[in-house]
């Protein structure tokens, strides 16, 4: 009869190869994003940024292969995103969740990932409160408040002390309105009026008529990148309000590199605040842009969606190296805190206290360079934190 020790040894023996197999298994990453409909370019840009990072790193993260399970939420539908998250966690057994282009997605999935302790890296969703919604969320993109606040400060520095705000009526739009007004009023400026339009609105007649009546010195606006800012800029130019001496400013969503050529000359001269332009001058970005062109063609430009997807892969890679391959939610979130690395947009870090991005915000102007419309950076605010969480 075998001894008790021999039986226990025999039972334990298979554990070594099984543990080794688990360590060698691909990292399973779920992506919830928009791959169809008017915002389909969001998902395509995410995929491009992911592909470029993996191309640079032998198609691995921390030496392990990667499997992606993509879910197309097809627009800002929180209930769809929540259902996808439940499926990814329960059925697909993902290790990490990412994507999340709309803030509504991020808020919807927060309870699911909290219960399952799934580390989540936000690639775009920009409402200030997202990282507070779950201890398992870190963000490598930006917050709308983070880019709206510097625009107000820059305008004040340049003698503009009267502004009217126009935003899309959803969480990120309200964040933009709030942050801009707080910084502008706090610096001695006056908000001449405010106007909110429904998300995906294409009719701005009432808004422009109100601006014409008030005649502010300037207008600051925020809409999600895509059709809305394109339509607003065309309506603005056609209205003739500029002839009254009203100057227009926005966040960089209005002149996203992916849509700028399609927007056309109505964007010329617009000054915006944002965290990335594909013309950003740095060796890291020059390589990123060149690799993007080589892989996807020169007719496409990388937008800030592609950059933040690239950076999400970098953050996951670095965190996995810190944990030595441990994908546990608590270990991964601890490893993400305080990460610092060079991005195509410049130096970035994840605030250890808030798990939110700290980065440079650039002031840019739309100009025509070699016959093409581009965002030219000419001023900056360095190491900007989200003003919605911590006073600067």
C-alpha positions as a Markdown table, in Angstrom:
| # | Residue | x | y | z |
|---|---|---|---|---|
| 1 | Unk | 0.0 | 0.0 | 0.0 |
| 2 | Unk | 1.4 | 3.5 | -0.8 |
| 3 | Unk | 2.0 | 5.8 | 2.1 |
| 4 | Unk | 0.0 | 9.0 | 2.7 |
| 5 | Unk | 3.0 | 11.0 | 1.6 |
| 6 | Unk | 3.3 | 9.1 | -1.7 |
| 7 | Unk | -0.4 | 9.7 | -2.4 |
| 8 | Unk | -0.1 | 13.4 | -1.7 |
| 9 | Unk | 3.0 | 13.7 | -3.9 |
| 10 | Unk | 1.3 | 11.9 | -6.8 |
| 11 | Unk | -1.7 | 14.3 | -6.5 |
| 12 | Unk | 0.6 | 17.3 | -6.5 |
| 13 | Unk | 2.7 | 16.3 | -9.4 |
| 14 | Unk | 0.4 | 17.5 | -12.2 |
| 15 | Unk | 0.2 | 20.9 | -10.7 |
| 16 | Unk | 3.6 | 22.0 | -12.0 |
| 17 | Unk | 2.9 | 21.6 | -15.7 |
| 18 | Unk | -0.6 | 23.0 | -15.2 |
| 19 | Unk | 0.8 | 26.2 | -13.5 |
| 20 | Unk | 3.4 | 26.5 | -16.3 |
| 21 | Unk | 0.7 | 26.2 | -18.9 |
| 22 | Unk | -1.4 | 28.9 | -17.2 |
| 23 | Unk | 1.6 | 31.2 | -17.2 |
| 24 | Unk | 2.2 | 30.6 | -20.9 |
| 25 | Unk | -1.5 | 31.0 | -21.9 |
| 26 | Unk | -2.5 | 34.0 | -23.9 |
| 27 | Unk | -3.7 | 37.1 | -22.1 |
| 28 | Unk | -7.4 | 37.3 | -22.9 |
| 29 | Unk | -8.5 | 41.0 | -23.4 |
| 30 | Unk | -12.1 | 42.1 | -24.0 |
| 31 | Unk | -12.8 | 45.2 | -26.0 |
| 32 | Unk | -16.1 | 47.0 | -25.9 |
| 33 | Unk | -16.1 | 49.8 | -28.5 |
| 34 | Unk | -18.0 | 51.2 | -31.5 |
| 35 | Unk | -17.2 | 49.4 | -34.7 |
| 36 | Unk | -20.4 | 50.3 | -36.7 |
| 37 | Unk | -22.6 | 53.3 | -37.3 |
| 38 | Unk | -21.5 | 57.0 | -37.4 |
| 39 | Unk | -18.8 | 56.5 | -34.8 |
| 40 | Unk | -17.3 | 53.3 | -36.3 |
| 41 | Unk | -13.9 | 55.0 | -36.8 |
| 42 | Unk | -13.5 | 54.9 | -33.0 |
| 43 | Unk | -13.1 | 51.2 | -33.0 |
| 44 | Unk | -11.0 | 51.1 | -36.1 |
| 45 | Unk | -8.5 | 53.6 | -34.6 |
| 46 | Unk | -8.4 | 51.5 | -31.4 |
| 47 | Unk | -7.5 | 48.4 | -33.4 |
| 48 | Unk | -4.8 | 50.3 | -35.3 |
| 49 | Unk | -3.1 | 51.5 | -32.1 |
| 50 | Unk | -3.2 | 48.0 | -30.6 |
| 51 | Unk | -1.8 | 46.5 | -33.8 |
| 52 | Unk | 1.1 | 49.0 | -33.9 |
| 53 | Unk | 2.1 | 48.3 | -30.3 |
| 54 | Unk | 2.0 | 44.6 | -30.7 |
| 55 | Unk | 4.0 | 44.9 | -34.0 |
| 56 | Unk | 6.8 | 46.6 | -32.0 |
| 57 | Unk | 6.8 | 44.0 | -29.3 |
| 58 | Unk | 6.6 | 40.7 | -31.2 |
| 59 | Unk | 2.9 | 40.3 | -30.8 |
| 60 | Unk | 3.2 | 39.8 | -27.1 |
| 61 | Unk | 2.6 | 41.5 | -23.8 |
| 62 | Unk | 5.2 | 40.8 | -21.1 |
| 63 | Unk | 6.3 | 37.8 | -23.3 |
| 64 | Unk | 2.8 | 36.3 | -23.6 |
| 65 | Unk | 0.5 | 36.0 | -26.5 |
| 66 | Unk | -2.7 | 37.9 | -26.6 |
| 67 | Unk | -6.3 | 37.1 | -27.6 |
| 68 | Unk | -8.8 | 39.8 | -28.2 |
| 69 | Unk | -12.6 | 39.4 | -27.9 |
| 70 | Unk | -14.3 | 42.4 | -29.5 |
| 71 | Unk | -17.8 | 43.6 | -28.8 |
| 72 | Unk | -19.4 | 46.2 | -31.0 |
| 73 | Unk | -21.7 | 48.4 | -28.9 |
| 74 | Unk | -22.6 | 50.5 | -32.1 |
| 75 | Unk | -23.1 | 53.8 | -30.3 |
| 76 | Unk | -23.6 | 55.2 | -26.8 |
| 77 | Unk | -25.9 | 52.4 | -25.5 |
| 78 | Unk | -25.0 | 51.7 | -21.8 |
| 79 | Unk | -27.4 | 48.7 | -21.5 |
| 80 | Unk | -25.7 | 47.0 | -24.5 |
| 81 | Unk | -22.2 | 47.6 | -23.0 |
| 82 | Unk | -23.3 | 46.2 | -19.7 |
| 83 | Unk | -24.6 | 43.0 | -21.3 |
| 84 | Unk | -21.3 | 42.7 | -23.2 |
| 85 | Unk | -19.3 | 43.1 | -20.1 |
| 86 | Unk | -21.3 | 40.4 | -18.3 |
| 87 | Unk | -20.7 | 38.1 | -21.3 |
| 88 | Unk | -17.0 | 38.8 | -21.5 |
| 89 | Unk | -16.5 | 38.2 | -17.8 |
| 90 | Unk | -18.9 | 35.2 | -17.4 |
| 91 | Unk | -18.6 | 33.3 | -20.7 |
| 92 | Unk | -15.4 | 34.5 | -22.3 |
| 93 | Unk | -13.4 | 34.5 | -19.0 |
| 94 | Unk | -11.4 | 37.6 | -20.0 |
| 95 | Unk | -8.4 | 38.7 | -17.9 |
| 96 | Unk | -8.6 | 42.4 | -18.8 |
| 97 | Unk | -11.2 | 44.8 | -20.2 |
| 98 | Unk | -10.4 | 47.8 | -22.4 |
| 99 | Unk | -11.8 | 49.9 | -25.2 |
| 100 | Unk | -14.7 | 52.0 | -23.8 |
| 101 | Unk | -15.0 | 54.9 | -26.2 |
| 102 | Unk | -18.1 | 56.4 | -24.7 |
| 103 | Unk | -18.4 | 57.4 | -21.0 |
| 104 | Unk | -21.8 | 55.7 | -20.8 |
| 105 | Unk | -20.1 | 52.4 | -21.5 |
| 106 | Unk | -17.6 | 52.9 | -18.7 |
| 107 | Unk | -20.2 | 53.8 | -16.1 |
| 108 | Unk | -22.4 | 50.8 | -17.2 |
| 109 | Unk | -19.7 | 48.2 | -16.9 |
| 110 | Unk | -18.3 | 49.5 | -13.6 |
| 111 | Unk | -20.5 | 47.3 | -11.3 |
| 112 | Unk | -19.7 | 44.2 | -13.4 |
| 113 | Unk | -15.9 | 44.6 | -13.3 |
| 114 | Unk | -16.0 | 45.6 | -9.7 |
| 115 | Unk | -17.8 | 42.4 | -8.7 |
| 116 | Unk | -15.5 | 40.2 | -10.9 |
| 117 | Unk | -12.3 | 42.2 | -10.0 |
| 118 | Unk | -11.4 | 42.6 | -13.7 |
| 119 | Unk | -8.6 | 45.2 | -14.3 |
| 120 | Unk | -9.9 | 47.7 | -16.8 |
| 121 | Unk | -8.0 | 50.3 | -18.9 |
| 122 | Unk | -10.1 | 53.0 | -20.4 |
| 123 | Unk | -8.9 | 54.0 | -24.0 |
| 124 | Unk | -11.2 | 57.0 | -24.4 |
| 125 | Unk | -14.2 | 57.5 | -22.2 |
| 126 | Unk | -13.6 | 61.0 | -20.8 |
| 127 | Unk | -16.1 | 61.8 | -18.1 |
| 128 | Unk | -14.3 | 62.9 | -14.9 |
| 129 | Unk | -16.1 | 60.5 | -12.5 |
| 130 | Unk | -15.2 | 57.2 | -14.3 |
| 131 | Unk | -12.2 | 56.1 | -12.3 |
| 132 | Unk | -14.2 | 56.7 | -9.1 |
| 133 | Unk | -16.9 | 54.4 | -10.4 |
| 134 | Unk | -14.8 | 51.3 | -9.7 |
| 135 | Unk | -11.4 | 50.6 | -8.0 |
| 136 | Unk | -10.7 | 48.3 | -11.0 |
| 137 | Unk | -10.6 | 51.2 | -13.6 |
| 138 | Unk | -7.5 | 53.1 | -14.8 |
| 139 | Unk | -7.5 | 55.6 | -17.6 |
| 140 | Unk | -4.8 | 56.4 | -20.2 |
| 141 | Unk | -6.8 | 58.7 | -22.4 |
| 142 | Unk | -8.0 | 62.0 | -21.0 |
| 143 | Unk | -10.8 | 63.7 | -19.3 |
| 144 | Unk | -12.9 | 66.4 | -20.9 |
| 145 | Unk | -12.3 | 68.6 | -17.9 |
| 146 | Unk | -8.6 | 68.1 | -18.3 |
| 147 | Unk | -8.6 | 69.7 | -21.7 |
| 148 | Unk | -11.4 | 72.2 | -21.2 |
| 149 | Unk | -9.8 | 73.9 | -18.1 |
| 150 | Unk | -6.5 | 74.8 | -20.0 |
| 151 | Unk | -8.5 | 76.3 | -22.8 |
| 152 | Unk | -10.2 | 78.7 | -20.4 |
| 153 | Unk | -6.9 | 79.6 | -18.8 |
| 154 | Unk | -5.3 | 80.2 | -22.2 |
| 155 | Unk | -8.1 | 82.5 | -23.3 |
| 156 | Unk | -7.8 | 84.5 | -20.1 |
| 157 | Unk | -4.0 | 84.9 | -20.6 |
| 158 | Unk | -4.7 | 86.3 | -24.0 |
| 159 | Unk | -7.2 | 88.9 | -22.9 |
| 160 | Unk | -10.5 | 87.1 | -23.6 |
| 161 | Unk | -12.7 | 87.6 | -20.6 |
| 162 | Unk | -16.2 | 87.1 | -22.0 |
| 163 | Unk | -17.4 | 83.7 | -23.3 |
| 164 | Unk | -20.5 | 81.8 | -24.2 |
| 165 | Unk | -20.4 | 77.9 | -23.9 |
| 166 | Unk | -22.1 | 75.4 | -26.2 |
| 167 | Unk | -21.9 | 71.6 | -25.4 |
| 168 | Unk | -23.6 | 68.4 | -26.2 |
| 169 | Unk | -26.1 | 67.5 | -23.4 |
| 170 | Unk | -24.5 | 64.3 | -21.9 |
| 171 | Unk | -22.0 | 63.6 | -19.2 |
| 172 | Unk | -18.8 | 64.6 | -21.0 |
| 173 | Unk | -20.5 | 67.8 | -22.4 |
| 174 | Unk | -21.6 | 68.8 | -19.0 |
| 175 | Unk | -18.1 | 68.1 | -17.7 |
| 176 | Unk | -16.7 | 70.4 | -20.4 |
| 177 | Unk | -19.2 | 73.2 | -19.5 |
| 178 | Unk | -18.4 | 72.9 | -15.8 |
| 179 | Unk | -14.7 | 72.8 | -16.1 |
| 180 | Unk | -14.4 | 75.7 | -18.6 |
| 181 | Unk | -16.8 | 77.9 | -16.5 |
| 182 | Unk | -15.0 | 77.2 | -13.2 |
| 183 | Unk | -11.6 | 78.1 | -14.6 |
| 184 | Unk | -12.9 | 81.0 | -16.6 |
| 185 | Unk | -14.9 | 82.6 | -13.8 |
| 186 | Unk | -12.2 | 81.7 | -11.3 |
| 187 | Unk | -9.7 | 83.7 | -13.4 |
| 188 | Unk | -11.8 | 86.8 | -13.6 |
| 189 | Unk | -13.8 | 86.0 | -16.8 |
| 190 | Unk | -17.6 | 86.2 | -17.4 |
| 191 | Unk | -19.9 | 83.5 | -18.8 |
| 192 | Unk | -22.2 | 85.4 | -21.1 |
| 193 | Unk | -24.5 | 82.4 | -21.7 |
| 194 | Unk | -24.8 | 78.6 | -22.0 |
| 195 | Unk | -26.5 | 76.4 | -24.5 |
| 196 | Unk | -26.8 | 72.6 | -24.6 |
| 197 | Unk | -27.8 | 70.6 | -27.7 |
| 198 | Unk | -29.0 | 67.0 | -27.9 |
| 199 | Unk | -26.3 | 64.4 | -28.6 |
| 200 | Unk | -25.9 | 63.8 | -32.3 |
| 201 | Unk | -27.8 | 67.0 | -33.1 |
| 202 | Unk | -27.3 | 68.3 | -36.7 |
| 203 | Unk | -29.5 | 71.5 | -36.4 |
| 204 | Unk | -27.7 | 74.4 | -34.6 |
| 205 | Unk | -30.0 | 77.2 | -35.8 |
| 206 | Unk | -31.5 | 78.0 | -32.3 |
| 207 | Unk | -28.0 | 77.9 | -30.7 |
| 208 | Unk | -26.5 | 80.2 | -33.3 |
| 209 | Unk | -29.5 | 82.6 | -33.1 |
| 210 | Unk | -29.0 | 82.8 | -29.3 |
| 211 | Unk | -25.3 | 83.6 | -29.7 |
| 212 | Unk | -26.2 | 86.3 | -32.2 |
| 213 | Unk | -28.6 | 87.9 | -29.7 |
| 214 | Unk | -26.1 | 87.8 | -26.8 |
| 215 | Unk | -23.0 | 88.8 | -29.0 |
| 216 | Unk | -20.3 | 87.5 | -26.6 |
| 217 | Unk | -16.7 | 88.1 | -27.4 |
| 218 | Unk | -16.0 | 84.4 | -27.7 |
| 219 | Unk | -17.7 | 81.0 | -27.9 |
| 220 | Unk | -16.3 | 77.8 | -26.4 |
| 221 | Unk | -17.8 | 74.5 | -27.6 |
| 222 | Unk | -17.5 | 70.7 | -27.0 |
| 223 | Unk | -19.0 | 67.9 | -29.1 |
| 224 | Unk | -17.7 | 64.3 | -29.4 |
| 225 | Unk | -15.4 | 63.8 | -32.4 |
| 226 | Unk | -17.2 | 63.1 | -35.7 |
| 227 | Unk | -20.3 | 64.5 | -37.4 |
| 228 | Unk | -21.4 | 67.0 | -34.7 |
| 229 | Unk | -18.4 | 69.4 | -34.8 |
| 230 | Unk | -18.3 | 69.1 | -38.5 |
| 231 | Unk | -21.9 | 70.2 | -38.8 |
| 232 | Unk | -21.5 | 72.9 | -36.2 |
| 233 | Unk | -18.5 | 74.5 | -37.9 |
| 234 | Unk | -20.3 | 74.6 | -41.3 |
| 235 | Unk | -23.3 | 76.2 | -39.7 |
| 236 | Unk | -21.1 | 78.7 | -37.9 |
| 237 | Unk | -19.4 | 79.8 | -41.1 |
| 238 | Unk | -22.6 | 80.1 | -43.0 |
| 239 | Unk | -24.3 | 82.1 | -40.2 |
| 240 | Unk | -21.8 | 85.1 | -40.5 |
| 241 | Unk | -21.6 | 85.4 | -36.7 |
| 242 | Unk | -17.8 | 85.8 | -37.0 |
| 243 | Unk | -18.4 | 89.0 | -38.8 |
| 244 | Unk | -19.8 | 90.4 | -35.5 |
| 245 | Unk | -16.3 | 89.8 | -33.9 |
| 246 | Unk | -17.2 | 86.6 | -32.1 |
| 247 | Unk | -14.2 | 84.3 | -31.8 |
| 248 | Unk | -14.6 | 80.5 | -31.7 |
| 249 | Unk | -12.7 | 78.0 | -29.5 |
| 250 | Unk | -13.1 | 74.3 | -28.7 |
| 251 | Unk | -11.5 | 71.1 | -27.3 |
| 252 | Unk | -9.6 | 69.1 | -29.8 |
| 253 | Unk | -12.5 | 66.7 | -30.3 |
| 254 | Unk | -13.7 | 69.3 | -32.8 |
| 255 | Unk | -10.7 | 68.8 | -35.0 |
| 256 | Unk | -9.8 | 65.2 | -34.6 |
| 257 | Unk | -7.1 | 64.1 | -37.0 |
| 258 | Unk | -9.3 | 61.4 | -38.3 |
| 259 | Unk | -12.0 | 63.8 | -39.5 |
| 260 | Unk | -10.1 | 67.1 | -40.1 |
| 261 | Unk | -9.7 | 66.7 | -43.9 |
| 262 | Unk | -13.4 | 65.8 | -44.3 |
| 263 | Unk | -14.4 | 68.8 | -42.2 |
| 264 | Unk | -12.6 | 71.1 | -44.7 |
| 265 | Unk | -11.6 | 74.8 | -44.6 |
| 266 | Unk | -14.4 | 75.7 | -42.2 |
| 267 | Unk | -12.0 | 74.5 | -39.5 |
| 268 | Unk | -9.2 | 76.8 | -40.6 |
| 269 | Unk | -8.0 | 79.1 | -37.8 |
| 270 | Unk | -9.9 | 77.2 | -35.0 |
| 271 | Unk | -7.9 | 77.2 | -31.8 |
| 272 | Unk | -8.3 | 74.0 | -29.7 |
| 273 | Unk | -6.9 | 72.3 | -26.6 |
| 274 | Unk | -6.1 | 68.6 | -26.6 |
| 275 | Unk | -3.6 | 66.0 | -25.7 |
| 276 | Unk | -2.5 | 64.8 | -29.2 |
| 277 | Unk | -2.0 | 65.9 | -32.7 |
| 278 | Unk | -0.5 | 63.6 | -35.3 |
| 279 | Unk | 2.0 | 66.4 | -36.2 |
| 280 | Unk | 3.4 | 66.4 | -32.6 |
| 281 | Unk | 7.1 | 66.7 | -32.9 |
| 282 | Unk | 9.0 | 63.9 | -31.1 |
| 283 | Unk | 11.0 | 60.9 | -32.2 |
| 284 | Unk | 8.4 | 58.6 | -30.6 |
| 285 | Unk | 5.5 | 60.2 | -32.5 |
| 286 | Unk | 7.4 | 60.4 | -35.8 |
| 287 | Unk | 7.9 | 56.6 | -35.6 |
| 288 | Unk | 4.3 | 56.0 | -34.7 |
| 289 | Unk | 3.0 | 58.1 | -37.6 |
| 290 | Unk | 5.4 | 56.4 | -40.0 |
| 291 | Unk | 4.5 | 53.0 | -38.8 |
| 292 | Unk | 0.8 | 53.9 | -39.1 |
| 293 | Unk | 1.2 | 55.1 | -42.7 |
| 294 | Unk | 3.2 | 52.0 | -43.6 |
| 295 | Unk | 0.6 | 49.6 | -42.3 |
| 296 | Unk | -2.7 | 51.4 | -43.0 |
| 297 | Unk | -1.9 | 53.8 | -45.9 |
| 298 | Unk | -1.1 | 57.5 | -46.0 |
| 299 | Unk | -4.7 | 58.4 | -46.7 |
| 300 | Unk | -5.5 | 57.6 | -43.1 |
| 301 | Unk | -4.2 | 59.5 | -40.1 |
| 302 | Unk | -3.8 | 58.2 | -36.6 |
| 303 | Unk | -6.1 | 60.0 | -34.2 |
| 304 | Unk | -6.0 | 60.3 | -30.4 |
| 305 | Unk | -8.0 | 57.1 | -30.3 |
| 306 | Unk | -5.1 | 55.2 | -31.9 |
| 307 | Unk | -2.6 | 56.7 | -29.6 |
| 308 | Unk | -4.5 | 55.9 | -26.4 |
| 309 | Unk | -5.0 | 52.3 | -27.6 |
| 310 | Unk | -1.3 | 52.1 | -28.2 |
| 311 | Unk | -0.7 | 53.5 | -24.7 |
| 312 | Unk | -3.3 | 51.1 | -23.2 |
| 313 | Unk | -1.2 | 48.2 | -24.5 |
| 314 | Unk | 1.9 | 49.8 | -23.1 |
| 315 | Unk | 0.4 | 50.2 | -19.7 |
| 316 | Unk | -0.9 | 46.6 | -19.6 |
| 317 | Unk | 2.5 | 45.4 | -20.8 |
| 318 | Unk | 4.4 | 47.3 | -18.1 |
| 319 | Unk | 1.9 | 46.3 | -15.4 |
| 320 | Unk | 2.2 | 42.6 | -16.3 |
| 321 | Unk | 6.0 | 42.9 | -16.0 |
| 322 | Unk | 5.6 | 44.5 | -12.6 |
| 323 | Unk | 3.3 | 41.7 | -11.4 |
| 324 | Unk | 5.5 | 39.0 | -13.1 |
| 325 | Unk | 2.5 | 37.8 | -15.0 |
| 326 | Unk | 0.0 | 37.8 | -12.2 |
| 327 | Unk | -3.3 | 38.9 | -13.8 |
| 328 | Unk | -5.2 | 39.2 | -10.5 |
| 329 | Unk | -7.3 | 42.4 | -10.4 |
| 330 | Unk | -5.8 | 43.8 | -7.2 |
| 331 | Unk | -2.2 | 43.1 | -8.3 |
| 332 | Unk | -2.8 | 44.6 | -11.7 |
| 333 | Unk | -4.4 | 47.7 | -10.4 |
| 334 | Unk | -1.6 | 48.3 | -7.9 |
| 335 | Unk | 0.9 | 47.8 | -10.8 |
| 336 | Unk | -0.9 | 50.4 | -12.9 |
| 337 | Unk | -0.7 | 53.0 | -10.2 |
| 338 | Unk | 2.1 | 55.5 | -10.8 |
| 339 | Unk | 3.2 | 54.1 | -14.2 |
| 340 | Unk | 5.2 | 56.6 | -16.2 |
| 341 | Unk | 6.3 | 56.2 | -19.8 |
| 342 | Unk | 6.8 | 58.0 | -23.1 |
| 343 | Unk | 3.8 | 58.1 | -25.4 |
| 344 | Unk | 3.6 | 59.4 | -29.0 |
| 345 | Unk | 1.8 | 62.3 | -27.4 |
| 346 | Unk | 4.6 | 63.0 | -24.9 |
| 347 | Unk | 5.3 | 61.9 | -21.3 |
| 348 | Unk | 2.3 | 60.5 | -19.5 |
| 349 | Unk | 1.7 | 58.9 | -16.1 |
| 350 | Unk | -1.1 | 57.3 | -14.1 |
| 351 | Unk | -1.9 | 59.2 | -10.9 |
| 352 | Unk | -1.4 | 56.7 | -8.1 |
| 353 | Unk | -4.2 | 58.3 | -6.0 |
| 354 | Unk | -6.9 | 58.6 | -8.7 |
| 355 | Unk | -5.8 | 56.0 | -11.3 |
| 356 | Unk | -6.3 | 58.8 | -13.9 |
| 357 | Unk | -4.0 | 60.2 | -16.6 |
| 358 | Unk | -1.6 | 63.0 | -16.0 |
| 359 | Unk | -0.3 | 64.6 | -19.3 |
| 360 | Unk | 0.6 | 67.6 | -21.3 |
| 361 | Unk | -2.4 | 69.5 | -22.8 |
| 362 | Unk | -1.5 | 71.4 | -26.0 |
| 363 | Unk | -3.0 | 74.5 | -27.5 |
| 364 | Unk | -3.3 | 74.1 | -31.3 |
| 365 | Unk | -4.4 | 76.0 | -34.3 |
| 366 | Unk | -5.8 | 74.5 | -37.5 |
| 367 | Unk | -3.5 | 75.5 | -40.4 |
| 368 | Unk | -2.9 | 74.3 | -43.9 |
| 369 | Unk | 0.5 | 72.8 | -44.2 |
| 370 | Unk | 1.7 | 71.4 | -47.6 |
| 371 | Unk | -2.0 | 71.6 | -48.7 |
| 372 | Unk | -3.3 | 69.6 | -45.8 |
| 373 | Unk | -5.3 | 70.7 | -42.8 |
| 374 | Unk | -3.4 | 70.0 | -39.5 |
| 375 | Unk | -3.5 | 70.9 | -35.8 |
| 376 | Unk | -0.3 | 72.9 | -35.2 |
| 377 | Unk | 0.7 | 72.9 | -31.5 |
| 378 | Unk | 2.0 | 76.3 | -30.4 |
| 379 | Unk | 1.5 | 76.4 | -26.6 |
| 380 | Unk | 1.2 | 73.9 | -23.8 |
| 381 | Unk | 0.2 | 73.1 | -20.2 |
| 382 | Unk | 2.4 | 70.4 | -18.6 |
| 383 | Unk | 1.6 | 67.6 | -16.2 |
| 384 | Unk | -2.2 | 68.5 | -16.2 |
| 385 | Unk | -4.3 | 66.5 | -13.8 |
| 386 | Unk | -8.1 | 66.2 | -14.0 |
| 387 | Unk | -9.4 | 69.3 | -12.3 |
| 388 | Unk | -12.6 | 67.4 | -11.5 |
| 389 | Unk | -10.6 | 65.4 | -8.9 |
| 390 | Unk | -7.8 | 67.5 | -7.6 |
| 391 | Unk | -7.2 | 71.2 | -7.6 |
| 392 | Unk | -4.1 | 72.3 | -9.5 |
